[in-house]
Amino acid sequence: MKIIVPMAGLGKRMRPHTLTVPKPLVPIAGKPIVERLMEDIVQVCNEPVDEIAYIIAPSFGAAVEQNLKDIAGKLGAEGTIHYQEEALGTAHAILCAKSALQGKVVVAFADTLFKADFKLDTSHEGIIWVNQVEDPRQFGVVKIAADGHISEFHEKPTEFISDLAIIGIYYFKDGEYLHRELQYLIDNDIRDKGEYQLTNALENMKQKGTRFFPGTVTEWLDCGNKDATVYTNQRYLEFIKGQNLRAASAKITNSTIIEPCYIGENVVIENAVVGPHVSLGNGSSVKNSVVSNSIIQTGSKLENVVLANSMLGNQAIYKGRARDLSVGDYNVITE
């Protein structure tokens, strides 16, 4: 089994938090989004994953590439790096990892997380994870036939067709077949809304007799902007609250921790109330403050603040008072 992870986007809706790191490496409950996603996919697979192929922008750099390879290694897989130099759509992105399009393949776009209570049925020709949404106009959607297979695909319909949105995770039993269908779109310049779309390849495969089935999740979590990411952090902490989420090296003095919280290595908490739903990255500190429902990344310092529904980047310093913030890396705010 191979996992292909298109993640070359610049994450503009998450700025300033994506100015120094790609969005999939923003932490959720102490681990990068892409690491959480890979853990969850490996868990639902019925067989070992031998390769995780990351599709990134060339500008991400060597440190990011090594980080991604290390994530794959933790899961017993080889991490390989592939480049998408121009954003030309989902089909084009996947094809950038053409060497990984062999055998059984899971394609997972790294801007979403999910919780599911099932094991992947690899006997199907294809599975497409879906979730019911209120406004389907911003998503690819599917229609389901009476016998349970997917009968139609539509990319961001302007009129209502279905409220079952494709969440960006797919299984294909035959990676070489998918490769041929993606290449056909490029070779014949078949575009939808100016881009080469995976849904067009899926439709072509369906017309040739391929039967796709929906995979449903118990919860679908978005990481598209600050508020969504803070909420995802909250939900994920609830999912894993039975685990040990507090590093032994953390120093907590005269403070109250309201669980669930993630507290990283060498965190310092003094005269503070932290939680619920707070993630504190390695080396961060919180003094004389009240912090809830927030993500504080590595090496950041809070002092004399009341903070909620907020994200602070790496090495940020905030002294003062606020209730709803989005502070990027290396900022200093004093009130």
C-alpha positions as CSV (number, residue, x, y, z in Angstrom):
1,M,0.0,0.0,0.0
2,K,1.2,3.5,-0.9
3,I,-0.1,6.9,0.3
4,I,0.2,9.9,-1.9
5,V,-0.1,13.3,-0.2
6,P,-0.6,16.4,-2.3
7,M,0.5,19.4,-0.2
8,A,2.1,21.9,-2.4
9,G,-0.3,24.7,-1.7
10,L,0.9,27.8,0.1
11,G,-1.9,28.0,2.7
12,K,-2.7,31.6,2.1
13,R,-5.9,31.5,4.2
14,M,-3.7,30.5,7.2
15,R,-1.3,33.4,7.0
16,P,0.7,34.5,9.0
17,H,1.1,31.0,10.4
18,T,2.2,29.6,7.0
19,L,4.8,32.2,6.2
20,T,7.6,30.1,7.6
21,V,6.1,26.6,7.5
22,P,3.7,24.8,5.1
23,K,0.1,24.5,6.4
24,P,0.3,20.7,6.8
25,L,3.2,21.2,9.3
26,V,1.1,23.5,11.6
27,P,0.7,21.5,14.9
28,I,-2.5,20.0,16.1
29,A,-2.3,18.7,19.7
30,G,1.5,18.7,19.5
31,K,1.9,17.0,16.1
32,P,1.9,18.4,12.5
33,I,-1.5,18.1,10.7
34,V,0.1,15.8,8.1
35,E,1.5,13.5,10.8
36,R,-1.9,13.2,12.4
37,L,-3.5,12.5,9.1
38,M,-1.0,9.8,8.2
39,E,-1.4,8.1,11.5
40,D,-5.2,8.0,11.0
41,I,-4.9,6.6,7.5
42,V,-2.4,3.9,8.5
43,Q,-4.7,2.9,11.3
44,V,-7.7,2.3,8.9
45,C,-5.6,0.4,6.3
46,N,-5.8,-3.4,6.4
47,E,-2.2,-3.9,5.3
48,P,1.2,-2.2,5.8
49,V,2.1,1.1,4.1
50,D,5.5,0.9,2.4
51,E,5.7,4.4,0.9
52,I,4.3,7.8,1.7
53,A,4.9,10.1,-1.3
54,Y,4.7,13.8,-0.5
55,I,4.0,16.3,-3.3
56,I,5.4,19.7,-2.3
57,A,6.5,23.0,-3.7
58,P,10.2,23.3,-4.4
59,S,10.4,26.3,-2.1
60,F,9.6,24.2,1.0
61,G,13.3,23.5,1.6
62,A,15.5,20.7,2.9
63,A,14.4,20.9,6.6
64,V,10.7,20.4,5.6
65,E,11.6,17.5,3.3
66,Q,13.5,15.8,6.1
67,N,10.7,16.4,8.6
68,L,8.2,14.7,6.1
69,K,10.5,11.7,5.6
70,D,10.9,11.3,9.4
71,I,7.1,11.2,9.7
72,A,6.9,8.4,7.2
73,G,9.7,6.6,9.0
74,K,7.8,6.6,12.3
75,L,5.0,4.8,10.5
76,G,7.3,2.2,9.0
77,A,7.2,3.6,5.5
78,E,9.7,5.2,3.1
79,G,9.1,8.9,2.6
80,T,9.6,10.2,-0.9
81,I,9.5,13.8,-2.1
82,H,8.0,15.0,-5.4
83,Y,7.6,18.5,-6.7
84,Q,4.6,20.4,-8.1
85,E,6.1,23.6,-9.6
86,E,2.7,25.1,-10.7
87,A,-0.7,24.7,-9.2
88,L,-2.7,23.2,-12.1
89,G,-5.4,21.2,-10.2
90,T,-5.8,18.0,-8.1
91,A,-5.2,15.6,-11.0
92,H,-2.0,17.4,-12.0
93,A,-0.8,17.3,-8.3
94,I,-1.3,13.6,-8.0
95,L,0.5,12.9,-11.3
96,C,3.5,14.6,-9.9
97,A,4.1,11.5,-7.8
98,K,3.7,9.2,-10.8
99,S,6.4,6.7,-9.6
100,A,4.2,6.0,-6.6
101,L,1.1,5.2,-8.7
102,Q,1.5,1.5,-8.4
103,G,-0.6,-1.2,-6.8
104,K,-3.0,-0.2,-4.1
105,V,-2.9,3.6,-3.4
106,V,-4.5,6.0,-1.0
107,V,-4.6,9.7,-2.0
108,A,-5.0,12.1,0.9
109,F,-4.9,15.9,0.6
110,A,-3.2,17.2,3.6
111,D,-5.5,20.0,4.7
112,T,-8.1,17.9,6.5
113,L,-8.3,15.5,9.4
114,F,-11.0,12.9,10.1
115,K,-12.1,10.3,12.7
116,A,-13.5,7.0,11.4
117,D,-14.5,3.7,12.9
118,F,-13.8,1.2,10.1
119,K,-11.1,-0.7,8.3
120,L,-10.4,-0.1,4.6
121,D,-12.0,-2.7,2.4
122,T,-9.3,-3.1,-0.2
123,S,-11.4,-5.5,-2.3
124,H,-13.3,-2.5,-3.8
125,E,-12.0,-1.0,-7.0
126,G,-12.2,2.5,-5.4
127,I,-13.4,4.2,-2.2
128,I,-14.1,7.9,-1.8
129,W,-14.5,9.3,1.6
130,V,-17.5,11.7,1.9
131,N,-19.2,13.8,4.6
132,Q,-22.6,15.5,4.6
133,V,-22.2,19.3,4.5
134,E,-24.6,22.3,4.7
135,D,-23.2,24.2,1.7
136,P,-21.8,21.8,-1.0
137,R,-20.9,24.6,-3.5
138,Q,-17.3,24.7,-2.3
139,F,-16.6,21.0,-2.7
140,G,-16.6,18.1,-5.1
141,V,-19.7,16.1,-4.4
142,V,-21.1,12.6,-5.2
143,K,-24.5,11.1,-5.8
144,I,-25.2,7.6,-4.5
145,A,-27.2,5.0,-6.5
146,A,-29.8,2.7,-4.9
147,D,-27.3,-0.2,-4.6
148,G,-24.8,2.0,-2.7
149,H,-22.2,2.7,-5.3
150,I,-21.3,6.3,-6.5
151,S,-23.3,7.2,-9.6
152,E,-22.1,10.8,-10.2
153,F,-19.2,13.2,-9.5
154,H,-19.5,16.9,-9.7
155,E,-16.8,19.6,-8.9
156,K,-18.1,22.6,-6.9
157,P,-21.7,22.6,-8.4
158,T,-23.3,26.0,-8.5
159,E,-26.8,24.4,-8.2
160,F,-27.7,21.7,-5.7
161,I,-26.9,18.2,-6.8
162,S,-25.9,16.5,-3.6
163,D,-24.7,17.4,-0.1
164,L,-22.2,14.6,0.2
165,A,-18.9,16.3,-0.1
166,I,-15.6,14.6,-1.0
167,I,-13.3,15.2,1.9
168,G,-10.1,14.7,0.0
169,I,-9.2,11.0,0.8
170,Y,-9.5,8.3,-1.8
171,Y,-8.5,4.6,-2.3
172,F,-7.7,3.0,-5.6
173,K,-7.0,-0.7,-6.0
174,D,-5.0,-0.1,-9.2
175,G,-2.6,2.8,-9.1
176,E,-1.4,2.2,-12.7
177,Y,-5.0,2.6,-13.9
178,L,-5.3,5.9,-12.1
179,H,-2.0,7.0,-13.6
180,R,-3.3,6.4,-17.1
181,E,-6.5,8.3,-16.5
182,L,-4.7,11.3,-15.0
183,Q,-2.3,11.4,-17.9
184,Y,-5.2,11.3,-20.3
185,L,-6.5,14.5,-18.9
186,I,-3.1,16.2,-19.3
187,D,-2.5,14.9,-22.8
188,N,-5.9,16.0,-24.0
189,D,-5.9,19.2,-22.0
190,I,-9.2,18.4,-20.3
191,R,-9.8,21.0,-17.7
192,D,-12.6,22.0,-15.4
193,K,-12.7,25.6,-14.2
194,G,-9.2,26.0,-15.7
195,E,-7.6,23.1,-13.9
196,Y,-7.0,19.4,-14.3
197,Q,-9.5,17.8,-11.8
198,L,-9.4,14.4,-10.2
199,T,-13.2,14.3,-10.4
200,N,-12.9,14.2,-14.2
201,A,-10.6,11.2,-14.1
202,L,-13.0,9.5,-11.6
203,E,-15.9,10.2,-14.0
204,N,-14.0,8.7,-16.9
205,M,-13.1,5.6,-14.8
206,K,-16.8,5.2,-13.8
207,Q,-17.9,5.4,-17.5
208,K,-15.5,2.5,-18.2
209,G,-17.2,0.4,-15.5
210,T,-15.2,1.1,-12.4
211,R,-17.4,1.0,-9.3
212,F,-16.6,3.5,-6.6
213,F,-18.1,3.2,-3.1
214,P,-18.4,6.0,-0.5
215,G,-16.4,5.8,2.7
216,T,-18.1,7.7,5.6
217,V,-16.3,9.2,8.6
218,T,-17.6,10.0,12.1
219,E,-16.1,13.5,12.0
220,W,-14.4,15.6,9.4
221,L,-12.2,18.4,10.6
222,D,-11.0,21.3,8.5
223,C,-7.7,23.2,8.9
224,G,-8.3,25.9,6.4
225,N,-8.1,29.0,8.6
226,K,-7.2,30.0,12.1
227,D,-10.7,29.5,13.7
228,A,-11.1,26.1,12.0
229,T,-7.7,25.0,13.0
230,V,-8.2,26.0,16.7
231,Y,-11.5,24.1,16.6
232,T,-9.8,21.0,15.1
233,N,-7.2,21.2,17.9
234,Q,-10.0,21.2,20.4
235,R,-11.7,18.2,18.9
236,Y,-8.4,16.3,18.5
237,L,-7.5,16.8,22.1
238,E,-10.9,15.3,23.0
239,F,-10.1,12.3,20.8
240,I,-6.8,11.5,22.5
241,K,-7.4,12.8,26.0
242,G,-6.8,9.3,27.5
243,Q,-3.2,9.5,26.3
244,N,-0.2,11.0,28.2
245,L,-0.2,14.5,26.8
246,R,2.1,16.2,29.3
247,A,5.9,16.0,28.9
248,A,7.9,15.0,32.0
249,S,10.2,18.0,31.5
250,A,7.4,20.5,31.8
251,K,7.6,22.8,34.9
252,I,4.2,23.7,36.3
253,T,4.2,26.0,39.4
254,N,1.2,27.4,41.3
255,S,-1.1,26.7,38.3
256,T,-4.2,24.9,37.3
257,I,-4.4,22.7,34.2
258,I,-7.9,22.0,32.9
259,E,-7.7,18.9,30.7
260,P,-7.5,18.0,27.9
261,C,-4.3,19.9,27.1
262,Y,-1.1,19.1,25.3
263,I,2.0,20.3,27.1
264,G,5.3,19.9,25.3
265,E,8.9,19.4,26.3
266,N,10.4,22.1,28.6
267,V,7.2,24.1,28.8
268,V,7.1,26.5,31.8
269,I,3.7,27.4,33.4
270,E,3.7,29.8,36.4
271,N,0.7,31.3,38.2
272,A,-1.6,30.5,35.4
273,V,-4.8,28.7,34.4
274,V,-4.3,26.7,31.2
275,G,-7.1,24.8,29.5
276,P,-9.3,23.3,28.4
277,H,-8.2,22.5,24.8
278,V,-4.8,24.2,24.8
279,S,-1.7,22.9,23.0
280,L,1.7,24.3,24.2
281,G,4.6,23.7,22.0
282,N,8.1,22.7,23.2
283,G,9.9,25.5,25.1
284,S,6.9,27.8,25.4
285,S,6.0,29.6,28.6
286,V,2.8,30.9,30.2
287,K,3.1,33.2,33.2
288,N,0.4,35.1,35.2
289,S,-2.2,34.3,32.5
290,V,-5.4,32.5,31.7
291,V,-5.3,30.6,28.4
292,S,-8.1,28.4,26.9
293,N,-8.9,26.8,23.5
294,S,-5.7,27.9,21.8
295,I,-2.6,26.7,20.0
296,I,0.8,28.1,21.2
297,Q,3.7,26.9,19.1
298,T,7.3,26.3,20.0
299,G,9.3,28.8,22.0
300,S,6.5,31.4,22.4
301,K,6.0,33.4,25.6
302,L,2.8,34.6,27.2
303,E,2.7,36.9,30.2
304,N,-0.2,38.8,31.9
305,V,-2.8,37.8,29.3
306,V,-6.3,36.4,29.1
307,L,-6.3,34.4,25.8
308,A,-9.0,32.3,24.1
309,N,-9.6,31.0,20.6
310,S,-6.1,32.0,19.5
311,M,-3.0,30.8,17.6
312,L,0.5,32.0,18.3
313,G,3.3,31.0,16.0
314,N,6.9,30.0,16.8
315,Q,9.1,32.3,19.0
316,A,6.2,34.8,19.4
317,I,6.0,37.0,22.5
318,Y,2.8,38.4,23.8
319,K,2.5,40.6,26.9
320,G,-0.9,42.2,27.6
321,R,-4.5,41.2,27.2
322,A,-6.5,39.7,24.3
323,R,-9.3,37.2,23.7
324,D,-9.1,36.4,20.0
325,L,-5.8,36.5,18.2
326,S,-3.9,35.1,15.2
327,V,-0.2,36.0,15.8
328,G,2.5,34.8,13.4
329,D,6.0,33.5,14.0
330,Y,8.5,35.8,15.7
331,N,6.1,38.6,16.4
332,V,6.4,40.6,19.7
333,I,3.3,42.3,21.1
334,T,3.5,44.4,24.3
335,E,0.5,46.2,25.9
